Every structure is written in C-alpha cells, then in structure tokens.
Amino acid sequence: MIFTIGLILIIAGWIVQLYRTLAKKDLQFNLVFLSLYVAGCFLLAIATFMQKDVISATLQLICTILPLIVLAAVIRLKKGA
C-alpha cells in the first residue's frame, strides 16, 4: 500500500509539472512537483525497507535526497529573488 501511494504521488507530481510546462510554457521546476516527487520517493524507500530490500531502498533514498537538494535550492533562490 505504501509503495502504491508513493507511485501515485510521483505520477501526480509529474502531471503537475507536465501541465505547467506544456500549458503554461513554464520551464522552471514547480515546488508542488518537487514536493510530491520527494514524498513519493520517500514512501517507496519505506516500502522497500519494509520488504527487506536494502539495495532498492538505498537507491530510493538517493532518489529522495537528490530532488530534496533541488527543492531546497529552488526555495532558497525564490526567497532571494
């Protein structure tokens, strides 16, 4: 169940980003997209840890940390603008 929710959050994030990119011609990362993506990856990591799949869980955590760094940078840059 956690795995499915994580995937749904990632898909929702991509839908938001796709809409912003195609419909609004906005090429910047959307905070909603990044937030949903980070939350989804985190839930995938939890689900894989619960299944005792340490390698996949570690990779999912890396997939959580990298966009989290981007999210922090985007927030910091928006505050500075």
PDB file of N, CA, C and O in Angstrom, chain B, residues numbered from 101:
ATOM      1  N   MET B 101       0.827  -1.200   0.000  1.00  0.00           N
ATOM      2  CA  MET B 101       0.000   0.000   0.000  1.00  0.00           C
ATOM      3  C   MET B 101       0.869   1.260   0.000  1.00  0.00           C
ATOM      4  O   MET B 101       0.601   2.197  -0.752  1.00  0.00           O
ATOM      5  N   ILE B 102       1.909   1.285   0.842  1.00  0.00           N
ATOM      6  CA  ILE B 102       2.796   2.452   0.892  1.00  0.00           C
ATOM      7  C   ILE B 102       3.473   2.646  -0.459  1.00  0.00           C
ATOM      8  O   ILE B 102       3.614   3.772  -0.937  1.00  0.00           O
ATOM      9  N   PHE B 103       3.890   1.544  -1.067  1.00  0.00           N
ATOM     10  CA  PHE B 103       4.541   1.597  -2.370  1.00  0.00           C
ATOM     11  C   PHE B 103       3.611   2.221  -3.410  1.00  0.00           C
ATOM     12  O   PHE B 103       4.034   3.068  -4.196  1.00  0.00           O
ATOM     13  N   THR B 104       2.354   1.807  -3.413  1.00  0.00           N
ATOM     14  CA  THR B 104       1.365   2.327  -4.364  1.00  0.00           C
ATOM     15  C   THR B 104       1.122   3.812  -4.150  1.00  0.00           C
ATOM     16  O   THR B 104       1.045   4.569  -5.117  1.00  0.00           O
ATOM     17  N   ILE B 105       1.001   4.238  -2.906  1.00  0.00           N
ATOM     18  CA  ILE B 105       0.801   5.661  -2.605  1.00  0.00           C
ATOM     19  C   ILE B 105       2.005   6.464  -3.079  1.00  0.00           C
ATOM     20  O   ILE B 105       1.852   7.550  -3.638  1.00  0.00           O
ATOM     21  N   GLY B 106       3.198   5.930  -2.855  1.00  0.00           N
ATOM     22  CA  GLY B 106       4.408   6.605  -3.323  1.00  0.00           C
ATOM     23  C   GLY B 106       4.404   6.796  -4.825  1.00  0.00           C
ATOM     24  O   GLY B 106       4.725   7.876  -5.321  1.00  0.00           O
ATOM     25  N   LEU B 107       4.042   5.749  -5.551  1.00  0.00           N
ATOM     26  CA  LEU B 107       3.978   5.856  -7.012  1.00  0.00           C
ATOM     27  C   LEU B 107       2.915   6.852  -7.460  1.00  0.00           C
ATOM     28  O   LEU B 107       3.127   7.599  -8.415  1.00  0.00           O
ATOM     29  N   ILE B 108       1.771   6.868  -6.774  1.00  0.00           N
ATOM     30  CA  ILE B 108       0.708   7.823  -7.109  1.00  0.00           C
ATOM     31  C   ILE B 108       1.198   9.254  -6.907  1.00  0.00           C
ATOM     32  O   ILE B 108       0.916  10.122  -7.734  1.00  0.00           O
ATOM     33  N   LEU B 109       1.929   9.513  -5.820  1.00  0.00           N
ATOM     34  CA  LEU B 109       2.469  10.856  -5.576  1.00  0.00           C
ATOM     35  C   LEU B 109       3.461  11.262  -6.661  1.00  0.00           C
ATOM     36  O   LEU B 109       3.454  12.406  -7.117  1.00  0.00           O
ATOM     37  N   ILE B 110       4.307  10.333  -7.069  1.00  0.00           N
ATOM     38  CA  ILE B 110       5.271  10.637  -8.130  1.00  0.00           C
ATOM     39  C   ILE B 110       4.546  10.947  -9.439  1.00  0.00           C
ATOM     40  O   ILE B 110       4.897  11.904 -10.129  1.00  0.00           O
ATOM     41  N   ILE B 111       3.543  10.151  -9.783  1.00  0.00           N
ATOM     42  CA  ILE B 111       2.767  10.392 -11.003  1.00  0.00           C
ATOM     43  C   ILE B 111       2.042  11.732 -10.921  1.00  0.00           C
ATOM     44  O   ILE B 111       2.022  12.482 -11.896  1.00  0.00           O
ATOM     45  N   ALA B 112       1.448  12.041  -9.773  1.00  0.00           N
ATOM     46  CA  ALA B 112       0.753  13.324  -9.600  1.00  0.00           C
ATOM     47  C   ALA B 112       1.726  14.486  -9.777  1.00  0.00           C
ATOM     48  O   ALA B 112       1.397  15.491 -10.408  1.00  0.00           O
ATOM     49  N   GLY B 113       2.908  14.345  -9.223  1.00  0.00           N
ATOM     50  CA  GLY B 113       3.917  15.391  -9.384  1.00  0.00           C
ATOM     51  C   GLY B 113       4.282  15.611 -10.839  1.00  0.00           C
ATOM     52  O   GLY B 113       4.392  16.749 -11.295  1.00  0.00           O
ATOM     53  N   TRP B 114       4.470  14.517 -11.567  1.00  0.00           N
ATOM     54  CA  TRP B 114       4.799  14.641 -12.981  1.00  0.00           C
ATOM     55  C   TRP B 114       3.648  15.245 -13.780  1.00  0.00           C
ATOM     56  O   TRP B 114       3.891  15.983 -14.734  1.00  0.00           O
ATOM     57  N   ILE B 115       2.412  14.952 -13.417  1.00  0.00           N
ATOM     58  CA  ILE B 115       1.263  15.553 -14.100  1.00  0.00           C
ATOM     59  C   ILE B 115       1.248  17.061 -13.883  1.00  0.00           C
ATOM     60  O   ILE B 115       1.009  17.825 -14.818  1.00  0.00           O
ATOM     61  N   VAL B 116       1.504  17.488 -12.650  1.00  0.00           N
ATOM     62  CA  VAL B 116       1.569  18.925 -12.348  1.00  0.00           C
ATOM     63  C   VAL B 116       2.675  19.582 -13.171  1.00  0.00           C
ATOM     64  O   VAL B 116       2.461  20.631 -13.779  1.00  0.00           O
ATOM     65  N   GLN B 117       3.853  18.965 -13.189  1.00  0.00           N
ATOM     66  CA  GLN B 117       4.977  19.541 -13.931  1.00  0.00           C
ATOM     67  C   GLN B 117       4.696  19.562 -15.427  1.00  0.00           C
ATOM     68  O   GLN B 117       5.030  20.534 -16.104  1.00  0.00           O
ATOM     69  N   LEU B 118       4.091  18.507 -15.949  1.00  0.00           N
ATOM     70  CA  LEU B 118       3.757  18.444 -17.367  1.00  0.00           C
ATOM     71  C   LEU B 118       2.767  19.541 -17.744  1.00  0.00           C
ATOM     72  O   LEU B 118       2.924  20.191 -18.777  1.00  0.00           O
ATOM     73  N   TYR B 119       1.752  19.750 -16.915  1.00  0.00           N
ATOM     74  CA  TYR B 119       0.773  20.809 -17.165  1.00  0.00           C
ATOM     75  C   TYR B 119       1.453  22.175 -17.181  1.00  0.00           C
ATOM     76  O   TYR B 119       1.227  22.982 -18.082  1.00  0.00           O
ATOM     77  N   ARG B 120       2.292  22.423 -16.170  1.00  0.00           N
ATOM     78  CA  ARG B 120       2.969  23.725 -16.096  1.00  0.00           C
ATOM     79  C   ARG B 120       3.887  23.940 -17.295  1.00  0.00           C
ATOM     80  O   ARG B 120       4.006  25.058 -17.797  1.00  0.00           O
ATOM     81  N   THR B 121       4.527  22.882 -17.748  1.00  0.00           N
ATOM     82  CA  THR B 121       5.464  23.006 -18.864  1.00  0.00           C
ATOM     83  C   THR B 121       4.734  23.185 -20.190  1.00  0.00           C
ATOM     84  O   THR B 121       5.080  24.070 -20.972  1.00  0.00           O
ATOM     85  N   LEU B 122       3.731  22.357 -20.449  1.00  0.00           N
ATOM     86  CA  LEU B 122       3.064  22.395 -21.750  1.00  0.00           C
ATOM     87  C   LEU B 122       1.994  23.476 -21.846  1.00  0.00           C
ATOM     88  O   LEU B 122       1.950  24.213 -22.831  1.00  0.00           O
ATOM     89  N   ALA B 123       1.140  23.580 -20.850  1.00  0.00           N
ATOM     90  CA  ALA B 123       0.018  24.520 -20.927  1.00  0.00           C
ATOM     91  C   ALA B 123       0.443  25.951 -20.612  1.00  0.00           C
ATOM     92  O   ALA B 123      -0.010  26.896 -21.258  1.00  0.00           O
ATOM     93  N   LYS B 124       1.303  26.104 -19.632  1.00  0.00           N
ATOM     94  CA  LYS B 124       1.687  27.448 -19.209  1.00  0.00           C
ATOM     95  C   LYS B 124       3.046  27.880 -19.749  1.00  0.00           C
ATOM     96  O   LYS B 124       3.478  29.009 -19.514  1.00  0.00           O
ATOM     97  N   LYS B 125       3.719  26.991 -20.467  1.00  0.00           N
ATOM     98  CA  LYS B 125       5.042  27.274 -21.045  1.00  0.00           C
ATOM     99  C   LYS B 125       6.051  27.696 -19.977  1.00  0.00           C
ATOM    100  O   LYS B 125       6.953  28.492 -20.242  1.00  0.00           O
ATOM    101  N   ASP B 126       5.891  27.161 -18.781  1.00  0.00           N
ATOM    102  CA  ASP B 126       6.783  27.461 -17.660  1.00  0.00           C
ATOM    103  C   ASP B 126       7.842  26.366 -17.593  1.00  0.00           C
ATOM    104  O   ASP B 126       7.523  25.210 -17.314  1.00  0.00           O
ATOM    105  N   LEU B 127       9.090  26.718 -17.846  1.00  0.00           N
ATOM    106  CA  LEU B 127      10.163  25.733 -17.903  1.00  0.00           C
ATOM    107  C   LEU B 127      10.883  25.544 -16.573  1.00  0.00           C
ATOM    108  O   LEU B 127      11.832  24.764 -16.493  1.00  0.00           O
ATOM    109  N   GLN B 128      10.452  26.239 -15.536  1.00  0.00           N
ATOM    110  CA  GLN B 128      11.094  26.105 -14.230  1.00  0.00           C
ATOM    111  C   GLN B 128      10.487  24.934 -13.462  1.00  0.00           C
ATOM    112  O   GLN B 128       9.352  24.526 -13.707  1.00  0.00           O
ATOM    113  N   PHE B 129      11.288  24.397 -12.512  1.00  0.00           N
ATOM    114  CA  PHE B 129      10.767  23.349 -11.639  1.00  0.00           C
ATOM    115  C   PHE B 129       9.669  23.920 -10.759  1.00  0.00           C
ATOM    116  O   PHE B 129       9.795  25.020 -10.220  1.00  0.00           O
ATOM    117  N   ASN B 130       8.613  23.174 -10.623  1.00  0.00           N
ATOM    118  CA  ASN B 130       7.486  23.565  -9.793  1.00  0.00           C
ATOM    119  C   ASN B 130       7.686  22.988  -8.395  1.00  0.00           C
ATOM    120  O   ASN B 130       8.060  21.824  -8.250  1.00  0.00           O
ATOM    121  N   LEU B 131       7.439  23.800  -7.365  1.00  0.00           N
ATOM    122  CA  LEU B 131       7.602  23.338  -5.987  1.00  0.00           C
ATOM    123  C   LEU B 131       6.654  22.195  -5.654  1.00  0.00           C
ATOM    124  O   LEU B 131       7.013  21.293  -4.897  1.00  0.00           O
ATOM    125  N   VAL B 132       5.443  22.224  -6.211  1.00  0.00           N
ATOM    126  CA  VAL B 132       4.481  21.145  -5.967  1.00  0.00           C
ATOM    127  C   VAL B 132       5.019  19.839  -6.550  1.00  0.00           C
ATOM    128  O   VAL B 132       4.958  18.793  -5.904  1.00  0.00           O
ATOM    129  N   PHE B 133       5.544  19.905  -7.772  1.00  0.00           N
ATOM    130  CA  PHE B 133       6.126  18.719  -8.402  1.00  0.00           C
ATOM    131  C   PHE B 133       7.245  18.148  -7.544  1.00  0.00           C
ATOM    132  O   PHE B 133       7.258  16.955  -7.238  1.00  0.00           O
ATOM    133  N   LEU B 134       8.185  19.007  -7.160  1.00  0.00           N
ATOM    134  CA  LEU B 134       9.321  18.527  -6.373  1.00  0.00           C
ATOM    135  C   LEU B 134       8.876  17.950  -5.038  1.00  0.00           C
ATOM    136  O   LEU B 134       9.404  16.930  -4.595  1.00  0.00           O
ATOM    137  N   SER B 135       7.908  18.597  -4.395  1.00  0.00           N
ATOM    138  CA  SER B 135       7.424  18.107  -3.100  1.00  0.00           C
ATOM    139  C   SER B 135       6.758  16.741  -3.232  1.00  0.00           C
ATOM    140  O   SER B 135       7.022  15.839  -2.437  1.00  0.00           O
ATOM    141  N   LEU B 136       5.893  16.588  -4.238  1.00  0.00           N
ATOM    142  CA  LEU B 136       5.230  15.299  -4.458  1.00  0.00           C
ATOM    143  C   LEU B 136       6.236  14.219  -4.831  1.00  0.00           C
ATOM    144  O   LEU B 136       6.126  13.076  -4.387  1.00  0.00           O
ATOM    145  N   TYR B 137       7.207  14.584  -5.642  1.00  0.00           N
ATOM    146  CA  TYR B 137       8.224  13.619  -6.065  1.00  0.00           C
ATOM    147  C   TYR B 137       9.054  13.141  -4.874  1.00  0.00           C
ATOM    148  O   TYR B 137       9.304  11.944  -4.728  1.00  0.00           O
ATOM    149  N   VAL B 138       9.480  14.075  -4.026  1.00  0.00           N
ATOM    150  CA  VAL B 138      10.260  13.713  -2.833  1.00  0.00           C
ATOM    151  C   VAL B 138       9.428  12.824  -1.913  1.00  0.00           C
ATOM    152  O   VAL B 138       9.918  11.803  -1.429  1.00  0.00           O
ATOM    153  N   ALA B 139       8.174  13.203  -1.668  1.00  0.00           N
ATOM    154  CA  ALA B 139       7.309  12.404  -0.790  1.00  0.00           C
ATOM    155  C   ALA B 139       7.094  11.005  -1.368  1.00  0.00           C
ATOM    156  O   ALA B 139       7.130  10.017  -0.635  1.00  0.00           O
ATOM    157  N   GLY B 140       6.873  10.925  -2.671  1.00  0.00           N
ATOM    158  CA  GLY B 140       6.672   9.630  -3.313  1.00  0.00           C
ATOM    159  C   GLY B 140       7.903   8.745  -3.216  1.00  0.00           C
ATOM    160  O   GLY B 140       7.793   7.561  -2.897  1.00  0.00           O
ATOM    161  N   CYS B 141       9.067   9.305  -3.487  1.00  0.00           N
ATOM    162  CA  CYS B 141      10.310   8.527  -3.387  1.00  0.00           C
ATOM    163  C   CYS B 141      10.558   8.067  -1.960  1.00  0.00           C
ATOM    164  O   CYS B 141      11.025   6.950  -1.736  1.00  0.00           O
ATOM    165  N   PHE B 142      10.247   8.922  -0.998  1.00  0.00           N
ATOM    166  CA  PHE B 142      10.433   8.555   0.408  1.00  0.00           C
ATOM    167  C   PHE B 142       9.534   7.372   0.777  1.00  0.00           C
ATOM    168  O   PHE B 142       9.970   6.444   1.459  1.00  0.00           O
ATOM    169  N   LEU B 143       8.282   7.411   0.323  1.00  0.00           N
ATOM    170  CA  LEU B 143       7.373   6.295   0.598  1.00  0.00           C
ATOM    171  C   LEU B 143       7.832   5.010  -0.094  1.00  0.00           C
ATOM    172  O   LEU B 143       7.693   3.920   0.461  1.00  0.00           O
ATOM    173  N   LEU B 144       8.375   5.137  -1.297  1.00  0.00           N
ATOM    174  CA  LEU B 144       8.919   3.959  -1.965  1.00  0.00           C
ATOM    175  C   LEU B 144      10.089   3.382  -1.168  1.00  0.00           C
ATOM    176  O   LEU B 144      10.226   2.164  -1.053  1.00  0.00           O
ATOM    177  N   ALA B 145      10.924   4.254  -0.622  1.00  0.00           N
ATOM    178  CA  ALA B 145      12.051   3.788   0.190  1.00  0.00           C
ATOM    179  C   ALA B 145      11.558   3.057   1.432  1.00  0.00           C
ATOM    180  O   ALA B 145      12.089   2.004   1.787  1.00  0.00           O
ATOM    181  N   ILE B 146      10.548   3.609   2.093  1.00  0.00           N
ATOM    182  CA  ILE B 146       9.989   2.954   3.283  1.00  0.00           C
ATOM    183  C   ILE B 146       9.435   1.577   2.912  1.00  0.00           C
ATOM    184  O   ILE B 146       9.683   0.591   3.606  1.00  0.00           O
ATOM    185  N   ALA B 147       8.685   1.522   1.812  1.00  0.00           N
ATOM    186  CA  ALA B 147       8.085   0.250   1.391  1.00  0.00           C
ATOM    187  C   ALA B 147       9.154  -0.795   1.089  1.00  0.00           C
ATOM    188  O   ALA B 147       9.005  -1.961   1.456  1.00  0.00           O
ATOM    189  N   THR B 148      10.228  -0.382   0.424  1.00  0.00           N
ATOM    190  CA  THR B 148      11.263  -1.362   0.098  1.00  0.00           C
ATOM    191  C   THR B 148      12.068  -1.765   1.327  1.00  0.00           C
ATOM    192  O   THR B 148      12.528  -2.903   1.414  1.00  0.00           O
ATOM    193  N   PHE B 149      12.245  -0.849   2.282  1.00  0.00           N
ATOM    194  CA  PHE B 149      12.884  -1.236   3.547  1.00  0.00           C
ATOM    195  C   PHE B 149      12.016  -2.254   4.285  1.00  0.00           C
ATOM    196  O   PHE B 149      12.531  -3.210   4.865  1.00  0.00           O
ATOM    197  N   MET B 150      10.703  -2.047   4.262  1.00  0.00           N
ATOM    198  CA  MET B 150       9.792  -2.978   4.932  1.00  0.00           C
ATOM    199  C   MET B 150       9.828  -4.362   4.276  1.00  0.00           C
ATOM    200  O   MET B 150       9.567  -5.373   4.929  1.00  0.00           O
ATOM    201  N   GLN B 151      10.151  -4.396   2.991  1.00  0.00           N
ATOM    202  CA  GLN B 151      10.264  -5.674   2.285  1.00  0.00           C
ATOM    203  C   GLN B 151      11.669  -6.256   2.414  1.00  0.00           C
ATOM    204  O   GLN B 151      11.981  -7.287   1.818  1.00  0.00           O
ATOM    205  N   LYS B 152      12.504  -5.592   3.191  1.00  0.00           N
ATOM    206  CA  LYS B 152      13.884  -6.024   3.449  1.00  0.00           C
ATOM    207  C   LYS B 152      14.743  -6.039   2.183  1.00  0.00           C
ATOM    208  O   LYS B 152      15.668  -6.840   2.051  1.00  0.00           O
ATOM    209  N   ASP B 153      14.420  -5.145   1.265  1.00  0.00           N
ATOM    210  CA  ASP B 153      15.207  -4.993   0.036  1.00  0.00           C
ATOM    211  C   ASP B 153      16.110  -3.773   0.211  1.00  0.00           C
ATOM    212  O   ASP B 153      15.778  -2.670  -0.222  1.00  0.00           O
ATOM    213  N   VAL B 154      17.245  -3.991   0.847  1.00  0.00           N
ATOM    214  CA  VAL B 154      18.120  -2.893   1.252  1.00  0.00           C
ATOM    215  C   VAL B 154      18.704  -2.154   0.049  1.00  0.00           C
ATOM    216  O   VAL B 154      18.822  -0.929   0.081  1.00  0.00           O
ATOM    217  N   ILE B 155      19.065  -2.864  -0.992  1.00  0.00           N
ATOM    218  CA  ILE B 155      19.666  -2.204  -2.154  1.00  0.00           C
ATOM    219  C   ILE B 155      18.662  -1.265  -2.815  1.00  0.00           C
ATOM    220  O   ILE B 155      18.987  -0.109  -3.088  1.00  0.00           O
ATOM    221  N   SER B 156      17.458  -1.741  -3.073  1.00  0.00           N
ATOM    222  CA  SER B 156      16.428  -0.884  -3.677  1.00  0.00           C
ATOM    223  C   SER B 156      16.066   0.271  -2.757  1.00  0.00           C
ATOM    224  O   SER B 156      15.863   1.393  -3.222  1.00  0.00           O
ATOM    225  N   ALA B 157      15.983   0.011  -1.468  1.00  0.00           N
ATOM    226  CA  ALA B 157      15.651   1.066  -0.509  1.00  0.00           C
ATOM    227  C   ALA B 157      16.730   2.138  -0.496  1.00  0.00           C
ATOM    228  O   ALA B 157      16.421   3.328  -0.438  1.00  0.00           O
ATOM    229  N   THR B 158      17.982   1.730  -0.548  1.00  0.00           N
ATOM    230  CA  THR B 158      19.080   2.696  -0.576  1.00  0.00           C
ATOM    231  C   THR B 158      19.017   3.540  -1.842  1.00  0.00           C
ATOM    232  O   THR B 158      19.203   4.755  -1.790  1.00  0.00           O
ATOM    233  N   LEU B 159      18.757   2.908  -2.965  1.00  0.00           N
ATOM    234  CA  LEU B 159      18.617   3.657  -4.217  1.00  0.00           C
ATOM    235  C   LEU B 159      17.430   4.616  -4.157  1.00  0.00           C
ATOM    236  O   LEU B 159      17.510   5.736  -4.663  1.00  0.00           O
ATOM    237  N   GLN B 160      16.333   4.182  -3.542  1.00  0.00           N
ATOM    238  CA  GLN B 160      15.169   5.064  -3.389  1.00  0.00           C
ATOM    239  C   GLN B 160      15.503   6.254  -2.488  1.00  0.00           C
ATOM    240  O   GLN B 160      15.054   7.372  -2.741  1.00  0.00           O
ATOM    241  N   LEU B 161      16.283   6.016  -1.448  1.00  0.00           N
ATOM    242  CA  LEU B 161      16.690   7.128  -0.583  1.00  0.00           C
ATOM    243  C   LEU B 161      17.552   8.126  -1.347  1.00  0.00           C
ATOM    244  O   LEU B 161      17.417   9.335  -1.158  1.00  0.00           O
ATOM    245  N   ILE B 162      18.427   7.632  -2.201  1.00  0.00           N
ATOM    246  CA  ILE B 162      19.221   8.533  -3.039  1.00  0.00           C
ATOM    247  C   ILE B 162      18.301   9.324  -3.960  1.00  0.00           C
ATOM    248  O   ILE B 162      18.496  10.521  -4.169  1.00  0.00           O
ATOM    249  N   CYS B 163      17.288   8.640  -4.513  1.00  0.00           N
ATOM    250  CA  CYS B 163      16.299   9.316  -5.364  1.00  0.00           C
ATOM    251  C   CYS B 163      15.451  10.303  -4.573  1.00  0.00           C
ATOM    252  O   CYS B 163      14.819  11.178  -5.165  1.00  0.00           O
ATOM    253  N   THR B 164      15.422  10.185  -3.268  1.00  0.00           N
ATOM    254  CA  THR B 164      14.722  11.142  -2.413  1.00  0.00           C
ATOM    255  C   THR B 164      15.618  12.329  -2.104  1.00  0.00           C
ATOM    256  O   THR B 164      15.170  13.475  -2.140  1.00  0.00           O
ATOM    257  N   ILE B 165      16.868  12.063  -1.803  1.00  0.00           N
ATOM    258  CA  ILE B 165      17.797  13.112  -1.380  1.00  0.00           C
ATOM    259  C   ILE B 165      18.125  14.076  -2.514  1.00  0.00           C
ATOM    260  O   ILE B 165      18.173  15.287  -2.295  1.00  0.00           O
ATOM    261  N   LEU B 166      18.351  13.566  -3.717  1.00  0.00           N
ATOM    262  CA  LEU B 166      18.738  14.436  -4.825  1.00  0.00           C
ATOM    263  C   LEU B 166      17.676  15.489  -5.157  1.00  0.00           C
ATOM    264  O   LEU B 166      18.019  16.669  -5.236  1.00  0.00           O
ATOM    265  N   PRO B 167      16.402  15.124  -5.355  1.00  0.00           N
ATOM    266  CA  PRO B 167      15.421  16.183  -5.608  1.00  0.00           C
ATOM    267  C   PRO B 167      15.153  17.045  -4.371  1.00  0.00           C
ATOM    268  O   PRO B 167      14.709  18.186  -4.499  1.00  0.00           O
ATOM    269  N   LEU B 168      15.418  16.509  -3.182  1.00  0.00           N
ATOM    270  CA  LEU B 168      15.285  17.316  -1.968  1.00  0.00           C
ATOM    271  C   LEU B 168      16.307  18.447  -1.980  1.00  0.00           C
ATOM    272  O   LEU B 168      16.007  19.562  -1.554  1.00  0.00           O
ATOM    273  N   ILE B 169      17.508  18.164  -2.466  1.00  0.00           N
ATOM    274  CA  ILE B 169      18.533  19.202  -2.612  1.00  0.00           C
ATOM    275  C   ILE B 169      18.080  20.245  -3.628  1.00  0.00           C
ATOM    276  O   ILE B 169      18.244  21.445  -3.407  1.00  0.00           O
ATOM    277  N   VAL B 170      17.509  19.784  -4.747  1.00  0.00           N
ATOM    278  CA  VAL B 170      16.994  20.712  -5.759  1.00  0.00           C
ATOM    279  C   VAL B 170      15.863  21.553  -5.177  1.00  0.00           C
ATOM    280  O   VAL B 170      15.806  22.759  -5.415  1.00  0.00           O
ATOM    281  N   LEU B 171      14.959  20.930  -4.415  1.00  0.00           N
ATOM    282  CA  LEU B 171      13.852  21.649  -3.786  1.00  0.00           C
ATOM    283  C   LEU B 171      14.376  22.733  -2.853  1.00  0.00           C
ATOM    284  O   LEU B 171      13.884  23.861  -2.876  1.00  0.00           O
ATOM    285  N   ALA B 172      15.363  22.402  -2.037  1.00  0.00           N
ATOM    286  CA  ALA B 172      15.946  23.389  -1.118  1.00  0.00           C
ATOM    287  C   ALA B 172      16.582  24.537  -1.898  1.00  0.00           C
ATOM    288  O   ALA B 172      16.453  25.697  -1.506  1.00  0.00           O
ATOM    289  N   ALA B 173      17.263  24.227  -2.992  1.00  0.00           N
ATOM    290  CA  ALA B 173      17.887  25.270  -3.805  1.00  0.00           C
ATOM    291  C   ALA B 173      16.840  26.169  -4.455  1.00  0.00           C
ATOM    292  O   ALA B 173      17.008  27.388  -4.494  1.00  0.00           O
ATOM    293  N   VAL B 174      15.761  25.577  -4.964  1.00  0.00           N
ATOM    294  CA  VAL B 174      14.700  26.371  -5.596  1.00  0.00           C
ATOM    295  C   VAL B 174      14.055  27.298  -4.573  1.00  0.00           C
ATOM    296  O   VAL B 174      13.814  28.469  -4.864  1.00  0.00           O
ATOM    297  N   ILE B 175      13.775  26.789  -3.386  1.00  0.00           N
ATOM    298  CA  ILE B 175      13.177  27.622  -2.335  1.00  0.00           C
ATOM    299  C   ILE B 175      14.125  28.752  -1.959  1.00  0.00           C
ATOM    300  O   ILE B 175      13.707  29.902  -1.819  1.00  0.00           O
ATOM    301  N   ARG B 176      15.400  28.422  -1.798  1.00  0.00           N
ATOM    302  CA  ARG B 176      16.385  29.444  -1.429  1.00  0.00           C
ATOM    303  C   ARG B 176      16.492  30.511  -2.515  1.00  0.00           C
ATOM    304  O   ARG B 176      16.547  31.701  -2.206  1.00  0.00           O
ATOM    305  N   LEU B 177      16.520  30.100  -3.780  1.00  0.00           N
ATOM    306  CA  LEU B 177      16.624  31.056  -4.879  1.00  0.00           C
ATOM    307  C   LEU B 177      15.370  31.910  -5.004  1.00  0.00           C
ATOM    308  O   LEU B 177      15.462  33.092  -5.334  1.00  0.00           O
ATOM    309  N   LYS B 178      14.191  31.328  -4.744  1.00  0.00           N
ATOM    310  CA  LYS B 178      12.949  32.111  -4.807  1.00  0.00           C
ATOM    311  C   LYS B 178      12.903  33.156  -3.698  1.00  0.00           C
ATOM    312  O   LYS B 178      12.398  34.260  -3.902  1.00  0.00           O
ATOM    313  N   LYS B 179      13.429  32.810  -2.527  1.00  0.00           N
ATOM    314  CA  LYS B 179      13.454  33.776  -1.428  1.00  0.00           C
ATOM    315  C   LYS B 179      14.420  34.910  -1.723  1.00  0.00           C
ATOM    316  O   LYS B 179      14.200  36.043  -1.294  1.00  0.00           O
ATOM    317  N   GLY B 180      15.495  34.613  -2.456  1.00  0.00           N
ATOM    318  CA  GLY B 180      16.490  35.621  -2.793  1.00  0.00           C
ATOM    319  C   GLY B 180      16.064  36.521  -3.937  1.00  0.00           C
ATOM    320  O   GLY B 180      16.628  37.600  -4.122  1.00  0.00           O
ATOM    321  N   ALA B 181      15.075  36.091  -4.708  1.00  0.00           N
ATOM    322  CA  ALA B 181      14.643  36.870  -5.886  1.00  0.00           C
ATOM    323  C   ALA B 181      13.733  38.004  -5.513  1.00  0.00           C
ATOM    324  O   ALA B 181      13.285  38.749  -6.385  1.00  0.00           O
TER     325      ALA B 181
END
